[in-house]
């Protein structure tokens, strides 16, 4: 579900979005805009008691992350800001 929500969010910012079909790929989606490519890992996270975003950090192979915060219905991006691309 998080992958689809992130994909739709990036489409709103006029990115081209491609989803991986391989269960062992190095990223979940590839987003492209203005001749730049962003391999993005997508995780579901939450805001902890200390107001920090928490998410699983295992097997992340890319500098670009999208964290879907289910309880806030919000997406946080790490490594890039889709509004600035």
N, CA, C and O atoms as a GROMACS GRO file, in nm:
protein
  340
    1UNK      N    1   0.082  -0.119   0.000
    1UNK     CA    2   0.000   0.000   0.000
    1UNK      C    3   0.087   0.126   0.000
    1UNK      O    4   0.058   0.221  -0.073
    2UNK      N    5   0.193   0.128   0.082
    2UNK     CA    6   0.280   0.246   0.090
    2UNK      C    7   0.345   0.275  -0.045
    2UNK      O    8   0.360   0.391  -0.082
    3UNK      N    9   0.383   0.172  -0.118
    3UNK     CA   10   0.446   0.193  -0.249
    3UNK      C   11   0.351   0.266  -0.344
    3UNK      O   12   0.393   0.356  -0.417
    4UNK      N   13   0.225   0.228  -0.343
    4UNK     CA   14   0.129   0.294  -0.431
    4UNK      C   15   0.104   0.438  -0.388
    4UNK      O   16   0.094   0.527  -0.473
    5UNK      N   17   0.095   0.463  -0.258
    5UNK     CA   18   0.072   0.599  -0.210
    5UNK      C   19   0.190   0.690  -0.242
    5UNK      O   20   0.169   0.806  -0.281
    6UNK      N   21   0.311   0.641  -0.227
    6UNK     CA   22   0.429   0.719  -0.262
    6UNK      C   23   0.433   0.744  -0.413
    6UNK      O   24   0.464   0.854  -0.457
    7UNK      N   25   0.401   0.642  -0.490
    7UNK     CA   26   0.400   0.657  -0.636
    7UNK      C   27   0.302   0.766  -0.680
    7UNK      O   28   0.335   0.849  -0.764
    8UNK      N   29   0.182   0.765  -0.623
    8UNK     CA   30   0.082   0.867  -0.656
    8UNK      C   31   0.130   1.006  -0.614
    8UNK      O   32   0.111   1.103  -0.687
    9UNK      N   33   0.193   1.014  -0.498
    9UNK     CA   34   0.244   1.142  -0.450
    9UNK      C   35   0.349   1.197  -0.548
    9UNK      O   36   0.348   1.315  -0.580
   10UNK      N   37   0.440   1.112  -0.593
   10UNK     CA   38   0.543   1.156  -0.687
   10UNK      C   39   0.484   1.193  -0.823
   10UNK      O   40   0.533   1.286  -0.888
   11UNK      N   41   0.381   1.123  -0.865
   11UNK     CA   42   0.314   1.158  -0.991
   11UNK      C   43   0.254   1.299  -0.983
   11UNK      O   44   0.251   1.370  -1.083
   12UNK      N   45   0.208   1.338  -0.865
   12UNK     CA   46   0.154   1.473  -0.847
   12UNK      C   47   0.261   1.580  -0.872
   12UNK      O   48   0.229   1.692  -0.913
   13UNK      N   49   0.387   1.544  -0.847
   13UNK     CA   50   0.499   1.636  -0.871
   13UNK      C   51   0.561   1.615  -1.009
   13UNK      O   52   0.672   1.661  -1.035
   14UNK      N   53   0.488   1.546  -1.096
   14UNK     CA   54   0.526   1.525  -1.236
   14UNK      C   55   0.649   1.439  -1.257
   14UNK      O   56   0.724   1.459  -1.353
   15UNK      N   57   0.671   1.344  -1.166
   15UNK     CA   58   0.776   1.244  -1.185
   15UNK      C   59   0.725   1.132  -1.273
   15UNK      O   60   0.605   1.105  -1.275
   16UNK      N   61   0.814   1.068  -1.345
   16UNK     CA   62   0.786   0.938  -1.405
   16UNK      C   63   0.815   0.837  -1.295
   16UNK      O   64   0.917   0.848  -1.228
   17UNK      N   65   0.728   0.738  -1.274
   17UNK     CA   66   0.748   0.642  -1.165
   17UNK      C   67   0.740   0.501  -1.220
   17UNK      O   68   0.648   0.467  -1.294
   18UNK      N   69   0.838   0.419  -1.183
   18UNK     CA   70   0.845   0.279  -1.226
   18UNK      C   71   0.858   0.191  -1.103
   18UNK      O   72   0.945   0.214  -1.018
   19UNK      N   73   0.773   0.089  -1.092
   19UNK     CA   74   0.776  -0.001  -0.977
   19UNK      C   75   0.855  -0.126  -1.009
   19UNK      O   76   0.853  -0.176  -1.121
   20UNK      N   77   0.924  -0.176  -0.909
   20UNK     CA   78   1.000  -0.300  -0.922
   20UNK      C   79   0.905  -0.420  -0.911
   20UNK      O   80   0.811  -0.418  -0.832
   21UNK      N   81   0.930  -0.521  -0.990
   21UNK     CA   82   0.854  -0.645  -0.977
   21UNK      C   83   0.938  -0.756  -0.915
   21UNK      O   84   0.888  -0.864  -0.886
   22UNK      N   85   1.065  -0.729  -0.893
   22UNK     CA   86   1.155  -0.827  -0.833
   22UNK      C   87   1.149  -0.818  -0.681
   22UNK      O   88   1.159  -0.708  -0.626
   23UNK      N   89   1.134  -0.931  -0.611
   23UNK     CA   90   1.130  -0.927  -0.464
   23UNK      C   91   1.267  -0.897  -0.402
   23UNK      O   92   1.276  -0.869  -0.283
   24UNK      N   93   1.374  -0.905  -0.481
   24UNK     CA   94   1.508  -0.882  -0.425
   24UNK      C   95   1.579  -0.764  -0.492
   24UNK      O   96   1.702  -0.762  -0.502
   25UNK      N   97   1.502  -0.666  -0.537
   25UNK     CA   98   1.564  -0.551  -0.604
   25UNK      C   99   1.629  -0.457  -0.501
   25UNK      O  100   1.601  -0.466  -0.382
   26UNK      N  101   1.713  -0.369  -0.549
   26UNK     CA  102   1.785  -0.277  -0.460
   26UNK      C  103   1.700  -0.156  -0.421
   26UNK      O  104   1.741  -0.078  -0.334
   27UNK      N  105   1.583  -0.139  -0.483
   27UNK     CA  106   1.492  -0.030  -0.446
   27UNK      C  107   1.349  -0.072  -0.483
   27UNK      O  108   1.328  -0.167  -0.558
   28UNK      N  109   1.252   0.001  -0.430
   28UNK     CA  110   1.112  -0.031  -0.456
   28UNK      C  111   1.059   0.036  -0.583
   28UNK      O  112   0.984  -0.024  -0.659
   29UNK      N  113   1.099   0.161  -0.604
   29UNK     CA  114   1.057   0.232  -0.724
   29UNK      C  115   1.175   0.314  -0.778
   29UNK      O  116   1.271   0.344  -0.707
   30UNK      N  117   1.163   0.350  -0.904
   30UNK     CA  118   1.256   0.444  -0.967
   30UNK      C  119   1.170   0.564  -1.007
   30UNK      O  120   1.069   0.548  -1.076
   31UNK      N  121   1.210   0.681  -0.965
   31UNK     CA  122   1.141   0.804  -1.004
   31UNK      C  123   1.236   0.886  -1.089
   31UNK      O  124   1.356   0.894  -1.060
   32UNK      N  125   1.183   0.947  -1.193
   32UNK     CA  126   1.266   1.027  -1.284
   32UNK      C  127   1.200   1.162  -1.309
   32UNK      O  128   1.078   1.172  -1.327
   33UNK      N  129   1.285   1.266  -1.310
   33UNK     CA  130   1.237   1.399  -1.344
   33UNK      C  131   1.357   1.486  -1.382
   33UNK      O  132   1.462   1.480  -1.318
   34UNK      N  133   1.340   1.565  -1.486
   34UNK     CA  134   1.445   1.656  -1.533
   34UNK      C  135   1.578   1.584  -1.555
   34UNK      O  136   1.684   1.634  -1.517
   35UNK      N  137   1.572   1.468  -1.617
   35UNK     CA  138   1.690   1.387  -1.652
   35UNK      C  139   1.768   1.337  -1.531
   35UNK      O  140   1.884   1.299  -1.543
   36UNK      N  141   1.705   1.335  -1.414
   36UNK     CA  142   1.767   1.281  -1.293
   36UNK      C  143   1.687   1.159  -1.249
   36UNK      O  144   1.564   1.158  -1.255
   37UNK      N  145   1.759   1.056  -1.204
   37UNK     CA  146   1.697   0.931  -1.162
   37UNK      C  147   1.714   0.912  -1.013
   37UNK      O  148   1.822   0.933  -0.958
   38UNK      N  149   1.605   0.872  -0.947
   38UNK     CA  150   1.604   0.851  -0.802
   38UNK      C  151   1.558   0.708  -0.771
   38UNK      O  152   1.439   0.680  -0.779
   39UNK      N  153   1.650   0.617  -0.736
   39UNK     CA  154   1.608   0.485  -0.689
   39UNK      C  155   1.561   0.501  -0.544
   39UNK      O  156   1.639   0.543  -0.458
   40UNK      N  157   1.436   0.469  -0.517
   40UNK     CA  158   1.377   0.499  -0.386
   40UNK      C  159   1.335   0.372  -0.314
   40UNK      O  160   1.266   0.286  -0.371
   41UNK      N  161   1.375   0.361  -0.190
   41UNK     CA  162   1.329   0.254  -0.100
   41UNK      C  163   1.212   0.312  -0.020
   41UNK      O  164   1.220   0.425   0.030
   42UNK      N  165   1.106   0.236  -0.008
   42UNK     CA  166   0.986   0.283   0.062
   42UNK      C  167   0.966   0.202   0.189
   42UNK      O  168   0.970   0.078   0.186
   43UNK      N  169   0.946   0.271   0.298
   43UNK     CA  170   0.922   0.206   0.427
   43UNK      C  171   0.798   0.264   0.493
   43UNK      O  172   0.763   0.380   0.471
   44UNK      N  173   0.732   0.184   0.574
   44UNK     CA  174   0.623   0.233   0.657
   44UNK      C  175   0.681   0.262   0.794
   44UNK      O  176   0.750   0.178   0.852
   45UNK      N  177   0.655   0.381   0.844
   45UNK     CA  178   0.712   0.421   0.972
   45UNK      C  179   0.608   0.482   1.063
   45UNK      O  180   0.488   0.480   1.035
   46UNK      N  181   0.655   0.536   1.173
   46UNK     CA  182   0.567   0.600   1.270
   46UNK      C  183   0.647   0.706   1.345
   46UNK      O  184   0.770   0.706   1.344
   47UNK      N  185   0.575   0.796   1.409
   47UNK     CA  186   0.637   0.898   1.493
   47UNK      C  187   0.640   0.844   1.635
   47UNK      O  188   0.536   0.813   1.692
   48UNK      N  189   0.760   0.833   1.692
   48UNK     CA  190   0.776   0.779   1.827
   48UNK      C  191   0.744   0.882   1.933
   48UNK      O  192   0.713   0.997   1.903
   49UNK      N  193   0.754   0.839   2.058
   49UNK     CA  194   0.724   0.928   2.170
   49UNK      C  195   0.816   1.049   2.175
   49UNK      O  196   0.779   1.153   2.229
   50UNK      N  197   0.935   1.036   2.120
   50UNK     CA  198   1.029   1.148   2.118
   50UNK      C  199   1.011   1.237   1.993
   50UNK      O  200   1.094   1.322   1.964
   51UNK      N  201   0.900   1.215   1.921
   51UNK     CA  202   0.867   1.291   1.800
   51UNK      C  203   0.964   1.267   1.684
   51UNK      O  204   0.967   1.346   1.589
   52UNK      N  205   1.043   1.159   1.692
   52UNK     CA  206   1.132   1.122   1.582
   52UNK      C  207   1.064   1.018   1.494
   52UNK      O  208   0.987   0.935   1.543
   53UNK      N  209   1.092   1.024   1.365
   53UNK     CA  210   1.039   0.926   1.273
   53UNK      C  211   1.116   0.795   1.290
   53UNK      O  212   1.239   0.794   1.286
   54UNK      N  213   1.043   0.686   1.308
   54UNK     CA  214   1.104   0.553   1.320
   54UNK      C  215   1.056   0.466   1.204
   54UNK      O  216   0.940   0.472   1.164
   55UNK      N  217   1.149   0.386   1.151
   55UNK     CA  218   1.117   0.296   1.041
   55UNK      C  219   1.223   0.186   1.036
   55UNK      O  220   1.332   0.205   1.089
   56UNK      N  221   1.192   0.071   0.975
   56UNK     CA  222   1.292  -0.036   0.964
   56UNK      C  223   1.410   0.011   0.879
   56UNK      O  224   1.392   0.067   0.770
   57UNK      N  225   1.530  -0.012   0.928
   57UNK     CA  226   1.650   0.036   0.859
   57UNK      C  227   1.734  -0.076   0.796
   57UNK      O  228   1.846  -0.050   0.749
   58UNK      N  229   1.682  -0.196   0.795
   58UNK     CA  230   1.757  -0.308   0.737
   58UNK      C  231   1.748  -0.306   0.584
   58UNK      O  232   1.647  -0.265   0.526
   59UNK      N  233   1.854  -0.350   0.520
   59UNK     CA  234   1.863  -0.368   0.375
   59UNK      C  235   1.828  -0.244   0.293
   59UNK      O  236   1.760  -0.254   0.191
   60UNK      N  237   1.873  -0.130   0.334
   60UNK     CA  238   1.854  -0.008   0.255
   60UNK      C  239   1.978   0.012   0.170
   60UNK      O  240   2.088   0.029   0.224
   61UNK      N  241   1.962   0.010   0.038
   61UNK     CA  242   2.075   0.016  -0.054
   61UNK      C  243   2.076   0.143  -0.138
   61UNK      O  244   2.149   0.150  -0.237
   62UNK      N  245   1.998   0.241  -0.103
   62UNK     CA  246   1.989   0.363  -0.181
   62UNK      C  247   1.984   0.484  -0.087
   62UNK      O  248   1.934   0.472   0.025
   63UNK      N  249   2.034   0.598  -0.130
   63UNK     CA  250   2.030   0.718  -0.043
   63UNK      C  251   1.892   0.785  -0.041
   63UNK      O  252   1.870   0.878   0.038
   64UNK      N  253   1.800   0.739  -0.126
   64UNK     CA  254   1.668   0.803  -0.134
   64UNK      C  255   1.563   0.715  -0.068
   64UNK      O  256   1.544   0.599  -0.105
   65UNK      N  257   1.496   0.772   0.031
   65UNK     CA  258   1.393   0.698   0.104
   65UNK      C  259   1.263   0.776   0.104
   65UNK      O  260   1.262   0.899   0.101
   66UNK      N  261   1.153   0.702   0.106
   66UNK     CA  262   1.021   0.760   0.128
   66UNK      C  263   0.960   0.683   0.245
   66UNK      O  264   0.944   0.561   0.238
   67UNK      N  265   0.928   0.754   0.350
   67UNK     CA  266   0.871   0.692   0.470
   67UNK      C  267   0.724   0.728   0.476
   67UNK      O  268   0.689   0.846   0.491
   68UNK      N  269   0.637   0.627   0.466
   68UNK     CA  270   0.494   0.652   0.478
   68UNK      C  271   0.455   0.641   0.624
   68UNK      O  272   0.470   0.535   0.686
   69UNK      N  273   0.406   0.752   0.680
   69UNK     CA  274   0.364   0.756   0.820
   69UNK      C  275   0.213   0.730   0.824
   69UNK      O  276   0.133   0.821   0.804
   70UNK      N  277   0.178   0.605   0.849
   70UNK     CA  278   0.039   0.562   0.842
   70UNK      C  279  -0.051   0.639   0.938
   70UNK      O  280  -0.161   0.679   0.900
   71UNK      N  281  -0.006   0.660   1.061
   71UNK     CA  282  -0.092   0.727   1.159
   71UNK      C  283  -0.114   0.875   1.126
   71UNK      O  284  -0.214   0.932   1.168
   72UNK      N  285  -0.023   0.936   1.052
   72UNK     CA  286  -0.036   1.078   1.012
   72UNK      C  287  -0.084   1.093   0.868
   72UNK      O  288  -0.114   1.204   0.824
   73UNK      N  289  -0.090   0.980   0.794
   73UNK     CA  290  -0.123   0.982   0.651
   73UNK      C  291  -0.035   1.084   0.578
   73UNK      O  292  -0.084   1.171   0.505
   74UNK      N  293   0.095   1.071   0.600
   74UNK     CA  294   0.194   1.165   0.548
   74UNK      C  295   0.314   1.087   0.495
   74UNK      O  296   0.341   0.976   0.539
   75UNK      N  297   0.384   1.146   0.400
   75UNK     CA  298   0.505   1.086   0.346
   75UNK      C  299   0.622   1.178   0.374
   75UNK      O  300   0.617   1.298   0.343
   76UNK      N  301   0.728   1.124   0.433
   76UNK     CA  302   0.852   1.198   0.453
   76UNK      C  303   0.956   1.144   0.356
   76UNK      O  304   0.971   1.022   0.341
   77UNK      N  305   1.026   1.234   0.290
   77UNK     CA  306   1.131   1.195   0.197
   77UNK      C  307   1.267   1.223   0.258
   77UNK      O  308   1.287   1.326   0.322
   78UNK      N  309   1.359   1.131   0.238
   78UNK     CA  310   1.496   1.146   0.287
   78UNK      C  311   1.588   1.139   0.166
   78UNK      O  312   1.579   1.047   0.085
   79UNK      N  313   1.678   1.236   0.155
   79UNK     CA  314   1.775   1.238   0.045
   79UNK      C  315   1.735   1.327  -0.069
   79UNK      O  316   1.819   1.363  -0.152
   80UNK      N  317   1.607   1.364  -0.075
   80UNK     CA  318   1.559   1.456  -0.179
   80UNK      C  319   1.422   1.509  -0.138
   80UNK      O  320   1.353   1.451  -0.055
   81UNK      N  321   1.387   1.620  -0.198
   81UNK     CA  322   1.255   1.681  -0.176
   81UNK      C  323   1.186   1.690  -0.310
   81UNK      O  324   1.227   1.769  -0.394
   82UNK      N  325   1.081   1.611  -0.334
   82UNK     CA  326   1.018   1.611  -0.467
   82UNK      C  327   0.961   1.747  -0.507
   82UNK      O  328   0.943   1.773  -0.626
   83UNK      N  329   0.934   1.833  -0.411
   83UNK     CA  330   0.882   1.967  -0.444
   83UNK      C  331   0.992   2.056  -0.501
   83UNK      O  332   0.963   2.156  -0.567
   84UNK      N  333   1.119   2.020  -0.477
   84UNK     CA  334   1.231   2.102  -0.520
   84UNK      C  335   1.301   2.047  -0.645
   84UNK      O  336   1.397   2.107  -0.694
   85UNK      N  337   1.255   1.937  -0.696
   85UNK     CA  338   1.322   1.874  -0.813
   85UNK      C  339   1.271   1.933  -0.944
   85UNK      O  340   1.316   1.892  -1.051
   0.00000   0.00000   0.00000
